[in-house]
């Protein structure tokens, strides 16, 4: 957990422009932990590339543990090279779409790239490029992508009920580069939040020809709900906090606009907590909302570290971490019935035979699995308890047209 504190503090100072103060230099010089612990922190929280950039920007590479500096620097260089390719893909796509009059908006990390919101290229590792077009233009945009050498993963099935339909298609090049073509910004279960028609009214040109940039409010809100509700593995991570801190630097960003949307959300608590966590990295957010005293990325690390110290087989520890993701989502957004049903039915070693001995064995394994999940739930409740402990008074949302 102390590793994450040090990483978070380093990112905060680097985002502020530095320089590294004496206390931070001393903490890095005295940092001691197993190499596996460092790698787990960089990997689980998705900040290997950002840490590599921060150590270089603050000239801390010489005092950080050599294995940490090496791993983070490698991650940063790899992310930087990937970003260069992704910017080129976005530019090619934007030019071709503009030639057939298809507006296209960069989403998530792609927007950070072409919106110049990152202090350096490669600070954020990205697996693919995400773009948004209007739903009625999806097939035309798909044709453009295919003409650029990207193959569609699957064909849209409009006979599927709308609630179950996907909201993006994935296109992949021969060498494995991926572009996700969105026509909504989230699944139908998000309700109005998933719709993006009005995004095009608020979008502005980006640094890539033909590619638009979402408004600061839309980009922040998308990161907020996507990391909290759609990406269970990254929800509450240090990378999720970093994403919000980066968007808060965008011109025209106003937290009061985000709070207005929160007032309309049926489950605002986890989203407000995510903003408070991001405030630990962003002085812009910290000026308006009280930073988390015990951020979620620290509480999750505390729980995972506890699992890692257990003398279980690797498969058992991996299963425990996966269950932690399930429990985390249920605690924040409900769905305990599904969790309970899964715990009762998911037997690690099912026995198809119907003999009395086989049935007894199955019951024993079921009860053992239920006890395992119950113990995990109890430890998760204790270790990942807490949340937003308070917030500064925010200015009341101004009526439209008065700001």
C-alpha positions in Angstrom: 0.0 0.0 0.0 2.9 2.4 0.8 4.1 1.8 -2.8 0.9 3.2 -4.2 1.2 6.2 -1.9 4.6 6.9 -3.3 3.5 6.4 -6.9 0.5 8.7 -6.4 2.6 11.4 -4.7 5.2 11.2 -7.6 2.5 11.5 -10.2 0.9 14.5 -8.4 4.3 16.4 -8.3 5.0 15.5 -11.9 1.6 16.7 -13.1 2.2 19.9 -11.2 5.4 20.4 -13.2 7.8 19.6 -10.4 10.5 19.9 -9.3 10.8 16.9 -6.9 11.1 18.2 -3.3 13.6 16.9 -0.8 11.1 14.7 1.0 10.0 12.9 -2.2 13.6 12.3 -3.2 14.4 10.9 0.2 11.3 8.6 0.1 12.5 7.2 -3.2 16.0 6.7 -2.0 14.8 4.8 1.0 12.1 2.8 -0.8 12.5 -0.9 -0.2 10.1 -3.6 -1.4 10.3 -6.9 -3.2 10.5 -6.5 -7.0 7.3 -8.5 -7.3 5.5 -5.9 -5.1 6.7 -3.1 -7.3 5.7 -4.8 -10.5 2.3 -5.7 -9.0 1.6 -2.1 -8.2 2.7 -0.8 -11.6 0.7 -3.5 -13.4 -2.5 -3.8 -11.3 -2.9 0.0 -11.2 -2.0 0.5 -14.8 0.5 3.3 -14.2 3.8 1.7 -15.4 4.1 4.1 -18.3 3.0 7.1 -16.2 5.5 6.3 -13.5 8.3 6.0 -16.1 7.4 9.4 -17.4 7.2 10.9 -13.9 10.6 9.5 -12.8 12.2 10.9 -16.0 10.4 14.3 -15.7 11.4 14.7 -12.0 14.9 13.3 -12.5 14.3 10.5 -10.0 15.6 7.6 -12.0 18.9 7.7 -10.2 17.4 7.4 -6.7 14.5 5.0 -7.5 15.3 1.2 -7.1 17.0 0.1 -10.3 14.4 -2.6 -11.1 11.6 -0.1 -10.7 13.2 2.5 -12.9 14.0 -0.1 -15.6 10.4 -1.6 -15.6 8.7 1.8 -15.6 11.1 3.3 -18.3 10.4 0.2 -20.5 6.7 0.7 -20.1 6.9 4.4 -20.9 8.9 3.8 -24.0 6.6 1.0 -25.2 3.5 3.2 -24.6 5.2 6.1 -26.4 5.8 4.0 -29.5 2.3 2.6 -29.4 0.9 6.2 -29.1 2.8 7.4 -32.2 1.2 4.6 -34.2 -2.2 5.3 -32.8 -2.0 9.0 -33.6 -1.1 8.1 -37.1 -4.1 5.7 -37.3 -6.4 8.4 -36.0 -5.1 10.9 -38.5 -5.5 8.6 -41.4 -9.0 7.7 -40.3 -10.0 11.3 -39.7 -8.9 12.4 -43.2 -10.8 9.5 -44.8 -14.0 10.0 -42.8 -13.9 13.8 -43.4 -13.7 13.2 -47.1 -17.1 11.4 -47.0 -18.5 13.9 -44.5 -18.7 11.6 -41.4 -18.0 13.5 -38.2 -15.9 11.4 -35.8 -15.1 12.0 -32.1 -12.1 10.6 -30.3 -13.0 8.8 -27.0 -11.2 8.1 -23.8 -7.4 7.8 -24.2 -7.6 8.6 -27.9 -9.1 12.0 -26.9 -6.3 12.6 -24.5 -3.8 11.9 -27.3 -5.3 14.3 -29.9 -6.5 16.8 -27.4 -3.0 17.4 -26.1 -4.2 16.8 -22.5 -1.2 14.6 -21.5 2.0 16.3 -20.5 3.9 13.8 -22.7 3.1 11.3 -25.3 3.0 7.8 -23.9 2.1 8.7 -20.3 -1.0 6.5 -20.7 -0.7 3.0 -22.2 -3.6 2.2 -24.6 -4.6 -1.1 -26.1 -6.7 0.3 -28.9 -8.1 3.5 -30.5 -11.7 4.5 -29.6 -13.8 6.7 -31.9 -17.5 7.7 -32.0 -19.7 8.2 -35.0 -23.5 8.8 -35.4 -25.4 5.5 -35.4 -26.9 6.1 -38.8 -23.4 6.4 -40.2 -21.8 3.3 -38.7 -21.9 1.2 -41.8 -20.3 4.0 -43.9 -17.6 4.4 -41.3 -17.1 0.7 -41.2 -16.5 0.7 -45.0 -13.9 3.4 -44.5 -12.1 1.3 -41.9 -12.1 -1.7 -44.1 -10.7 0.3 -46.9 -7.8 1.2 -44.6 -7.0 -2.5 -44.0 -9.0 -3.0 -40.7 -11.2 -6.2 -40.6 -14.5 -6.1 -38.8 -14.7 -8.6 -35.9 -18.5 -9.3 -36.3 -21.5 -8.0 -38.0 -24.2 -6.2 -36.1 -27.3 -8.2 -35.4 -30.2 -5.8 -35.2 -32.6 -8.6 -34.3 -31.2 -8.7 -30.8 -33.2 -6.7 -28.2 -31.8 -3.2 -27.9 -30.9 -3.7 -24.2 -28.5 -6.6 -25.2 -27.0 -5.0 -28.3 -23.3 -4.0 -28.3 -22.5 -0.3 -28.6 -19.3 -0.7 -30.6 -17.6 -2.9 -33.2 -13.9 -3.8 -33.1 -11.8 -3.6 -36.3 -8.3 -5.1 -36.4 -5.4 -4.7 -38.8 -3.3 -7.6 -40.1 -0.5 -6.6 -37.6 -2.9 -6.5 -34.6 -3.8 -2.8 -34.3 -7.3 -2.3 -33.1 -9.9 0.5 -33.5 -13.2 0.4 -31.7 -16.0 2.1 -33.6 -18.7 3.4 -31.2 -22.1 4.6 -31.9 -23.0 5.0 -28.2 -20.6 5.6 -25.4 -21.9 2.8 -23.2 -24.3 -0.1 -22.9 -28.1 0.5 -23.0 -28.3 -0.2 -19.3 -26.7 3.2 -18.7 -29.9 4.9 -19.9 -29.5 8.5 -21.1 -25.8 8.4 -20.2 -25.1 6.0 -23.1 -26.6 8.3 -25.7 -24.1 10.6 -27.5 -26.0 12.4 -30.2 -25.5 15.8 -28.5 -21.8 15.2 -28.2 -21.3 16.3 -31.8 -22.9 19.7 -31.0 -20.4 20.3 -28.3 -17.3 18.8 -29.9 -14.4 20.9 -31.2 -11.5 20.2 -33.6 -8.5 18.2 -32.3 -4.9 18.2 -33.4 -5.7 15.3 -35.8 -7.4 16.4 -39.1 -10.9 15.2 -39.3 -11.1 14.0 -35.7 -13.2 15.9 -33.2 -12.6 16.3 -29.5 -15.4 15.9 -27.0 -16.2 18.7 -24.6 -14.3 18.6 -21.3 -17.5 17.8 -19.5 -18.4 14.9 -21.9 -14.9 13.4 -21.7 -14.7 13.6 -17.9 -18.1 12.1 -17.5 -17.3 9.3 -19.9 -14.1 8.4 -18.1 -16.0 8.6 -14.8 -18.9 6.2 -15.6 -16.8 3.9 -17.9 -14.1 3.2 -15.3 -16.7 2.9 -12.5 -19.3 0.8 -14.2 -17.9 -0.8 -17.3 -14.3 -1.7 -16.5 -14.5 -3.8 -13.3 -10.7 -4.5 -13.3 -9.7 -0.8 -13.5 -12.5 0.6 -11.3 -10.9 2.5 -8.4 -7.4 2.0 -9.7 -4.7 4.7 -9.7 -4.9 4.9 -13.5 -8.6 5.7 -13.3 -7.8 8.6 -10.9 -5.0 9.7 -13.3 -7.5 9.8 -16.2 -9.8 12.2 -14.4 -6.9 14.3 -13.2 -5.7 14.7 -16.8 -9.1 15.7 -18.2 -9.5 18.2 -15.4 -6.7 20.1 -17.0 -8.7 20.6 -20.2 -9.8 24.2 -21.2 -13.3 24.9 -20.2 -13.5 22.2 -17.6 -15.8 23.0 -14.6 -16.6 20.5 -11.9 -19.9 22.2 -11.2 -21.1 20.9 -14.5 -20.2 17.4 -13.5 -22.0 17.8 -10.2 -25.1 18.8 -12.1 -25.0 15.4 -13.9 -24.3 13.6 -10.7 -27.5 15.0 -9.2 -29.4 13.2 -12.0 -27.6 9.9 -11.6 -29.4 7.1 -9.7 -26.1 5.9 -8.0 -23.9 9.0 -7.6 -22.0 7.7 -4.6 -19.3 5.6 -6.4 -18.9 8.4 -9.0 -18.3 11.1 -6.3 -15.8 8.8 -4.6 -13.9 8.4 -7.9 -13.7 12.2 -8.2 -12.5 12.5 -4.6 -9.8 9.9 -5.4 -8.7 11.8 -8.5 -8.5 15.0 -6.4 -5.5 13.4 -4.6 -3.6 13.9 -7.9 -5.2 17.1 -9.2 -5.1 20.5 -7.4 -7.8 21.6 -9.8 -10.2 19.1 -8.4 -8.9 19.4 -4.9 -9.9 23.1 -4.9 -13.5 22.1 -5.2 -13.9 18.7 -3.6 -12.2 17.2 -0.6 -9.6 14.6 -1.7 -10.1 11.1 -0.3 -8.3 10.6 2.9 -8.0 6.9 2.1 -8.4 6.6 -1.7 -10.0 3.5 -3.2 -6.7 2.6 -5.0 -5.1 2.2 -1.5 -7.9 0.2 0.0 -8.0 -2.2 -3.0 -4.2 -2.6 -2.8 -4.5 -3.4 1.0 -7.0 -6.2 0.2 -5.0 -7.6 -2.8 -1.8 -7.5 -0.8 -3.5 -9.5 1.9 -4.6 -12.1 -0.6 -1.0 -12.2 -2.0 0.5 -13.0 1.4 -1.7 -16.1 1.8 0.0 -19.5 1.3 -2.5 -20.5 -1.4 -1.7 -21.9 -4.8 -1.4 -19.3 -7.6 -4.7 -20.5 -9.1 -6.5 -20.0 -5.8 -5.1 -16.5 -5.4 -6.1 -15.5 -8.9 -9.6 -16.8 -8.2 -9.7 -14.7 -5.1 -8.7 -11.6 -6.9 -11.4 -12.2 -9.6 -14.0 -12.7 -6.9 -12.8 -9.4 -5.4 -13.7 -7.6 -8.6 -17.2 -9.2 -8.5 -17.7 -8.3 -4.8 -16.5 -4.7 -5.5 -19.0 -4.2 -8.2 -21.9 -5.7 -6.2 -21.1 -3.5 -3.2 -21.1 -0.4 -5.3 -23.9 -1.1 -7.8 -26.0 -3.9 -6.4 -26.6 -7.4 -7.8 -26.0 -9.5 -4.7 -28.5 -12.1 -5.9 -26.3 -12.9 -8.9 -23.3 -13.1 -6.7 -25.0 -15.5 -4.3 -26.2 -17.6 -7.2 -22.7 -17.8 -8.7 -21.2 -18.7 -5.3 -23.7 -21.6 -4.9 -23.3 -22.9 -8.4 -19.6 -22.4 -9.1 -18.0 -25.5 -7.8 -14.3 -25.7 -8.8 -14.3 -29.5 -9.2 -17.7 -30.7 -10.4 -18.4 -34.4 -10.3 -20.9 -35.7 -12.9 -21.4 -39.1 -11.3 -24.7 -39.7 -9.4 -23.5 -42.1 -6.8 -24.1 -41.2 -3.1 -20.4 -40.6 -2.6 -20.2 -38.3 -5.6 -23.2 -36.3 -4.4 -21.7 -36.0 -1.0 -18.4 -34.8 -2.5 -20.3 -32.3 -4.6 -22.1 -30.9 -1.6 -18.8 -30.7 0.3 -17.2 -28.8 -2.5 -20.1 -26.5 -2.8 -20.1 -25.7 1.0 -16.4 -25.2 0.9 -16.7 -22.8 -2.0 -19.5 -20.9 -0.3 -17.3 -20.6 2.8 -14.4 -19.4 0.6 -16.5 -16.7 -1.0 -18.0 -15.7 2.3 -14.5 -15.3 3.9 -13.5 -13.2 0.9 -16.6 -11.1 1.2 -15.9 -10.4 4.9 -12.3 -9.5 4.3 -13.3 -7.3 1.4 -15.9 -5.5 3.6 -13.2 -4.8 6.2 -10.3 -3.9 4.0 -12.2 -1.9 1.3 -14.6 -0.2 3.7 -14.9 3.5 3.8 -15.4 5.9 0.9 -15.9 9.6 0.6 -15.5 11.0 4.1 -16.6 14.4 3.3 -16.4 17.1 0.6 -16.0 20.8 0.4 -19.0 22.8 -0.3 -19.3 23.2 -4.1 -20.8 26.3 -5.7 -24.4 25.8 -6.5 -25.0 25.0 -10.2 -25.8 28.2 -12.0 -28.9 28.3 -14.2 -28.2 27.7 -17.9 -27.1 30.9 -19.6 -26.0 32.7 -16.4 -22.4 31.6 -16.4 
